[in-house]
Amino acid sequence: AGTIVGDMGLNGGVNTLTVEGDANTAVTGGVFDTGGQLTINVTGGKLSVTNTQGLDSLSNPTELIAAKAVNVGASGVLVVGADPQAQGGAGQNTHFSTSGASTFANGAQIGLTLQSLQLTDHTYTILSTTGGGTLQIGTFGTAIINDAPFLYTATPSADASP
């Protein structure tokens, strides 16, 4: 149980970022990986990813954070950042593109941190699969998403279509 705040630059190679602990465990910051072989595991506690872009090199931002897998356990919380005013109002948010097997267990929670004022309805895609990537989804827990700012209504959903 503890708190870590700061950006995590993992560079290339095969990397794993694991957050495990109780409700008092929190890791907050940008996640940058240039190798596309990053595995994120949130088995317990909370991971708040603040960057709304990834990197395909040390200096070239991309819209996606390329990863091998994102796994959120039953007592895990994944919070992503969204900037509705970015790109001329088109919006931008944390978006993982995974090439391996990703899982959101029954009870896994997703949260959203708005980095600017949202003026219209938005749907944010936070994870999509590419290549042979797969996604297994249970029933989302709603405690964190229900804490959205009082002016907004947030609802997690999954589209299992290919």
C-alpha positions as CSV (number, residue, x, y, z in Angstrom):
1,A,0.0,0.0,0.0
2,G,1.6,3.2,-1.2
3,T,1.6,5.9,-3.8
4,I,3.9,6.5,-6.7
5,V,3.5,9.7,-8.8
6,G,5.5,10.4,-12.0
7,D,5.9,9.5,-15.6
8,M,7.2,6.0,-16.4
9,G,9.4,5.8,-19.5
10,L,10.0,2.1,-20.3
11,N,11.7,2.6,-23.7
12,G,12.0,-0.5,-26.0
13,G,12.2,-4.2,-25.1
14,V,9.8,-6.5,-23.3
15,N,8.4,-4.6,-20.2
16,T,5.9,-5.3,-17.6
17,L,4.2,-2.8,-15.3
18,T,2.3,-4.4,-12.4
19,V,0.2,-2.7,-9.8
20,E,-0.9,-4.9,-7.0
21,G,-2.1,-4.1,-3.5
22,D,-5.1,-2.9,-1.6
23,A,-7.3,0.1,-2.2
24,N,-4.5,2.4,-0.8
25,T,-2.1,1.4,-3.6
26,A,-2.0,4.0,-6.4
27,V,0.3,4.6,-9.3
28,T,-0.3,7.9,-11.3
29,G,1.6,9.2,-14.3
30,G,2.3,8.9,-18.0
31,V,3.2,5.5,-19.4
32,F,5.6,5.6,-22.3
33,D,6.9,2.5,-24.1
34,T,8.5,2.5,-27.5
35,G,8.8,-1.3,-28.0
36,G,5.1,-2.3,-28.3
37,Q,5.8,-5.2,-26.0
38,L,4.5,-3.7,-22.8
39,T,2.2,-5.7,-20.5
40,I,0.2,-3.9,-17.9
41,N,-1.3,-5.8,-15.0
42,V,-3.5,-4.1,-12.4
43,T,-4.3,-6.9,-10.0
44,G,-5.2,-4.6,-7.1
45,G,-5.0,-1.0,-6.4
46,K,-5.2,1.8,-9.0
47,L,-3.2,2.8,-12.1
48,S,-4.0,6.3,-13.4
49,V,-2.5,6.8,-16.8
50,T,-2.3,10.5,-17.4
51,N,-0.9,10.7,-21.0
52,T,-3.3,10.9,-23.9
53,Q,-0.6,9.9,-26.4
54,G,2.0,7.2,-26.8
55,L,5.4,7.3,-28.4
56,D,6.8,5.3,-31.3
57,S,10.2,6.7,-30.6
58,L,11.7,8.8,-27.9
59,S,10.5,12.0,-29.6
60,N,7.6,11.1,-31.8
61,P,4.1,11.1,-30.2
62,T,1.4,8.8,-31.6
63,E,-2.3,8.6,-30.9
64,L,-2.0,5.1,-29.4
65,I,0.0,3.5,-26.7
66,A,1.2,0.2,-28.3
67,A,1.2,-2.6,-25.8
68,K,1.2,-6.4,-25.8
69,A,-1.6,-6.7,-23.1
70,V,-3.6,-4.8,-20.5
71,N,-5.0,-6.9,-17.7
72,V,-7.2,-5.6,-14.9
73,G,-8.2,-7.9,-12.1
74,A,-11.4,-8.0,-10.1
75,S,-10.0,-5.6,-7.5
76,G,-8.0,-3.5,-10.0
77,V,-8.8,0.0,-11.2
78,L,-7.6,1.5,-14.5
79,V,-8.1,5.3,-14.8
80,V,-7.4,6.9,-18.1
81,G,-6.9,10.6,-19.1
82,A,-9.1,12.4,-21.7
83,D,-8.7,15.9,-23.1
84,P,-12.0,16.8,-24.9
85,Q,-10.5,20.1,-26.2
86,A,-7.4,18.5,-27.9
87,Q,-7.2,18.4,-31.6
88,G,-9.5,21.3,-32.2
89,G,-12.3,19.8,-30.0
90,A,-12.2,16.3,-31.6
91,G,-10.8,15.0,-28.3
92,Q,-7.9,12.8,-27.4
93,N,-7.6,10.1,-24.7
94,T,-5.4,7.4,-23.3
95,H,-5.9,4.6,-25.9
96,F,-4.0,1.2,-25.7
97,S,-3.6,-0.8,-28.9
98,T,-2.9,-4.4,-27.8
99,S,-1.5,-7.3,-29.9
100,G,-1.8,-10.1,-27.3
101,A,-4.4,-11.4,-24.9
102,S,-6.0,-8.7,-22.7
103,T,-8.5,-9.2,-19.8
104,F,-10.9,-7.2,-17.7
105,A,-12.1,-9.5,-15.0
106,N,-15.5,-9.4,-13.4
107,G,-15.5,-6.4,-11.0
108,A,-12.6,-4.6,-12.8
109,Q,-13.1,-0.9,-12.8
110,I,-12.4,1.8,-15.3
111,G,-12.2,5.5,-14.5
112,L,-11.9,8.7,-16.4
113,T,-9.9,11.9,-15.6
114,L,-10.9,14.9,-17.7
115,Q,-8.1,17.3,-18.5
116,S,-10.3,20.0,-20.0
117,L,-14.0,20.9,-20.1
118,Q,-16.1,18.6,-22.2
119,L,-18.8,20.5,-24.1
120,T,-20.4,17.7,-26.1
121,D,-21.1,14.0,-25.7
122,H,-18.0,11.9,-26.3
123,T,-17.3,8.2,-26.5
124,Y,-13.7,7.3,-25.6
125,T,-12.1,4.1,-26.8
126,I,-9.5,3.1,-24.2
127,L,-8.4,-0.3,-25.6
128,S,-8.5,-1.9,-29.1
129,T,-6.9,-5.0,-30.4
130,T,-4.7,-5.4,-33.4
131,G,-3.3,-8.3,-35.3
132,G,-4.0,-11.4,-33.3
133,G,-4.9,-9.5,-30.2
134,T,-7.9,-10.7,-28.1
135,L,-9.9,-9.1,-25.3
136,Q,-11.9,-10.9,-22.6
137,I,-14.3,-8.8,-20.6
138,G,-16.3,-9.5,-17.5
139,T,-18.9,-7.2,-15.9
140,F,-17.3,-3.9,-15.0
141,G,-17.5,-2.5,-11.4
142,T,-19.0,0.9,-11.3
143,A,-17.8,2.6,-8.1
144,I,-15.0,4.6,-9.7
145,I,-16.8,5.6,-12.9
146,N,-19.8,6.7,-10.8
147,D,-17.4,9.3,-9.3
148,A,-17.3,11.2,-12.6
149,P,-17.5,15.0,-12.1
150,F,-21.1,16.0,-11.2
151,L,-21.8,17.6,-14.5
152,Y,-21.1,14.4,-16.4
153,T,-22.5,10.9,-16.7
154,A,-20.0,8.2,-17.5
155,T,-20.8,4.6,-18.4
156,P,-18.3,1.8,-19.2
157,S,-19.1,-0.5,-22.0
158,A,-17.5,-3.1,-24.3
159,D,-17.9,-3.8,-28.0
160,A,-16.8,-7.4,-28.5
161,S,-17.3,-7.3,-32.3
162,P,-14.1,-7.8,-34.3
